[in-house]
Amino acid sequence: MILYNTKMTDKKVDDEMFLSEDAKAIFQSMREGILIIDGQARILFANRSYLDFLHKPAEEIINQPLREVRPGARLPEVLSTGQPILHAPRMEENDDVYFVNMYPIQFNREIIGGISVVTFMRDAHDFRAELEAYEKRSRRVLQRVNKANSTRYTFDSIVAVGENVRAVKSLAQKAAATDAAVLLASESGTGKELYAQAIHNASPRQGEVFVAINCANFNANTLESELFGYVEGAFTGAKRGGKMGLFEAADGGTLFLDEVSEMDLGLQAKLLRVLQEGRFRPVGGVAEVETDVRVVSASNADLQQYIQQGRFRRDLFYRLSTFQIRIPPLRDRRGDIPLLARTILAGLAVKLKRRAGLSPEALDCLMAHDWPGNVRELRNVLEASVYLSSDGLITRESLPEHIVRRPEQRLSLPHRVRIFERAEIQKLLQQYGQGLEGKKRAAAELGISLATLYNKLGEG
C-alpha cells in the first residue's frame, strides 16, 4: 500500500497525489473513521465512516480547512509538534462518545500532513466484549492449569496420627465446607499451603482457581500491583495494556496470602476494603473491579503481638480469622514422624526411581530431634540422606551430623518414656489450653495428679 505519492515536490497536493487507490480502498473498508489533512491542515480525505460521523458529504468538506469543519480539532497540533496524540477522548453535542489517535505523516523527514483514526464507542463496546470473552477463556485455562498442578493436595494428603493433629484437621475440614476466611497460624515449615490447598479442594469453590502469593517476597508497591493489577501508564515501566491482579484472576476461587503479617499497613487498608466490599481499584485506575474471592491467609508471626506493636490492623485480623487454625509444630506431634517419613520416602522413591527406606536406628534419631524447621526440614533431611545412602536405605550413618546423636548420647528407655509422656501431655494441652484449668483437665484424663503432670513437664 502506498500512502502518498513519492514524486510530489511541495505541500500543496490533492488527495489523488497523496493517496493511492489501494490505500483509499483499504480506508473505505474500515469501521474506524479516517481523516487525512495536508501540511496546511486542509482536509484531503475522509472515509465513509468519518463522513457518516459528520453527517456531511465528501464534496462539502474536501479541501476545506479542518478547523472550519471541526473547530475543536486537535490534528493541526500534530502538524506543529510532530508528536502523535493517542487515546484522546471526545464527546459530541449529541453525547456520541469516541476516542482518537492522531499521527503526523512524514516524507523526507518533513511533516507533510496528519491522519486521525477515530474509534467509535459502538466499536469499543464490541472490542470490550471480545476482550472480556478472551479473559474468561484465559481464566478457564488458568483454572485447568491450577487444577492439574497447583492444587494437588487434599485432606487425604495430610498425615494426622496424633490426637492434636486430628483435631486440627477436623477443624480445617469444617472450615472448608463454609465460605469463611481462614487464618493458618503456625511456624514455618508446618505445611500451611498444604492445608490451604486442602481447604480449597474440599470447598464449594473446588472447581475454580487457586492462586497463592507470599507477601514477604515483595515490597509494598510491587505487592499492590500483584494483588490488584494496574492500568496502562500507571507508573514508569508499566506494561502496555496494564496487568490483571491476583484478586481479579482468582475471581470465583481462592486466594492464599502466605506471610500476610509482612504486608504494609497502607496495603492492609486496601485489603480490608476488598474483603468488606468485594471490589477494588487497580493501581492508577478510576473504575472499580468487582471480585468474589475466598481468602485463606497464613502467618508465621504472632499477629496479636504485631497488633500491639502497631504493625497489623486489628480489624483486618478479625476479617481474616473467622476460622483460626493452629497447625502444631513437628516437635509436638512426634507420633506423626514415622508415617510422615514413610509418606515422604514413598514420594522420593518415585521421583528418584530408586529404593528409599529407613532403618530403625535412623528412625530413632528422627524421633529424638526437635525439628525447628518442622516438616520442611524433615523432607530435606530425608532427601539428602537418600542421596547419601549407597542402596537407598537410610541408616544413622546416612543422616546429617546434627540429627545423629553420639552412641553415649543415645536415649535410654526411661528418657524415651519421658519424651513420650511429655508429648502426650502436650497433645492434651493443645486441646484444653495451657492454663491451669487446661492442665487440670489433662491430668484428670491421664489419671495422674496435677503435681505429677507438672513434674513430667519439668515444671515441678
RAFENPE-V689194 format. One record per backbone hydrogen bond with DSSP energy under -0.5 kcal/mol. NH is the residue of the N-H (numbers start at 1). CO is the residue of the C=O. Records with the same first field share a line. If there is no record, write none. Layout:
NH = CO, CO
This chain:
3 = 1
5 = 17
6 = 4
8 = 5
13 = 11
17 = 14
18 = 14
19 = 15
20 = 2
24 = 20
25 = 21
26 = 22
27 = 23
28 = 24
29 = 25, 26
30 = 26, 27
33 = 118
35 = 116
36 = 45
37 = 114
38 = 42
39 = 11, 112
41 = 38
43 = 64
44 = 36
45 = 36
47 = 34
51 = 47
52 = 48
53 = 49
54 = 50
55 = 51
56 = 51
60 = 57
61 = 57, 58
62 = 58
63 = 43
64 = 61
66 = 41
68 = 65
69 = 65
70 = 66
73 = 70
77 = 74
78 = 74, 75
79 = 75
80 = 76
81 = 77
82 = 78
85 = 102
88 = 100
89 = 87
90 = 98
92 = 96
95 = 92
98 = 90
99 = 119
100 = 88
101 = 117
102 = 85
103 = 115
105 = 113
106 = 104
107 = 110
110 = 107
112 = 105, 110
113 = 105
114 = 37
115 = 103
116 = 35
117 = 101
118 = 33, 116
119 = 99, 117
120 = 118
121 = 97
123 = 120
124 = 120
125 = 121
126 = 122
127 = 123
128 = 124
129 = 125
130 = 126
131 = 127
132 = 128
133 = 129
134 = 130
135 = 131
136 = 132
137 = 133
138 = 134
139 = 135
140 = 136
141 = 137
142 = 138
143 = 139
144 = 140
145 = 141
146 = 142
147 = 143
148 = 144
149 = 145
150 = 145
151 = 146
152 = 149
157 = 154
158 = 155
159 = 157
166 = 162
167 = 163
168 = 164
169 = 165
170 = 166
171 = 167
172 = 168
173 = 169
174 = 170
175 = 171
176 = 172
177 = 173
178 = 175
182 = 295
183 = 323
184 = 182, 297
185 = 183, 325
186 = 184, 299
190 = 187
195 = 191
196 = 192
197 = 193
198 = 194
199 = 195
200 = 196
201 = 197
202 = 198, 199
203 = 200
206 = 203
208 = 205
211 = 254
213 = 256
215 = 213, 258
217 = 214
218 = 215
223 = 219
224 = 220
225 = 221
226 = 222
227 = 223
228 = 224
229 = 225
230 = 243
231 = 283
234 = 231
238 = 235
242 = 239
243 = 230
246 = 226
247 = 227
249 = 245
250 = 246
251 = 248
252 = 292
253 = 250
254 = 209
255 = 294
256 = 211, 254
257 = 255, 296
258 = 213, 256
260 = 257, 298
262 = 259
263 = 260
268 = 264
269 = 265
270 = 266
271 = 267
272 = 268
273 = 269
274 = 270
275 = 271
276 = 272
277 = 273
278 = 274
280 = 289
282 = 287
283 = 229
285 = 282
289 = 280
291 = 278
293 = 291
294 = 253
296 = 255, 294
297 = 182
298 = 257
299 = 184
303 = 301
306 = 302
307 = 303
308 = 304
309 = 305
310 = 307
311 = 306
312 = 306
317 = 313
318 = 314
319 = 315
320 = 316
321 = 317
323 = 181
324 = 322
325 = 183, 323
326 = 324
327 = 185, 325
328 = 326
332 = 329
333 = 330
336 = 333
337 = 334
340 = 336
341 = 337
342 = 338
343 = 339
344 = 340
345 = 341
346 = 342
347 = 343
348 = 344
349 = 345
350 = 346
351 = 347
352 = 348
353 = 349
354 = 349
357 = 392
359 = 394
363 = 359
364 = 360
365 = 361
366 = 362
367 = 363
368 = 364
369 = 365
374 = 371
375 = 189
376 = 189, 373
377 = 373
378 = 374
379 = 375
380 = 376
381 = 377
382 = 378
383 = 379
384 = 380
385 = 381
386 = 382
387 = 383
388 = 384
389 = 385
394 = 357, 392
398 = 395
399 = 395, 396
403 = 400
404 = 400
409 = 406
410 = 407
416 = 412
417 = 413
418 = 414
419 = 415
420 = 416
421 = 417
422 = 418
423 = 419
424 = 420
425 = 421
426 = 422
427 = 423
428 = 424
429 = 425
430 = 426
431 = 427
432 = 428
433 = 429
439 = 435
440 = 436
441 = 437
442 = 438
443 = 439
444 = 440
445 = 441
446 = 442
447 = 443, 444
448 = 443
453 = 449
454 = 450
455 = 451
456 = 452
457 = 453
458 = 455
459 = 454
460 = 454
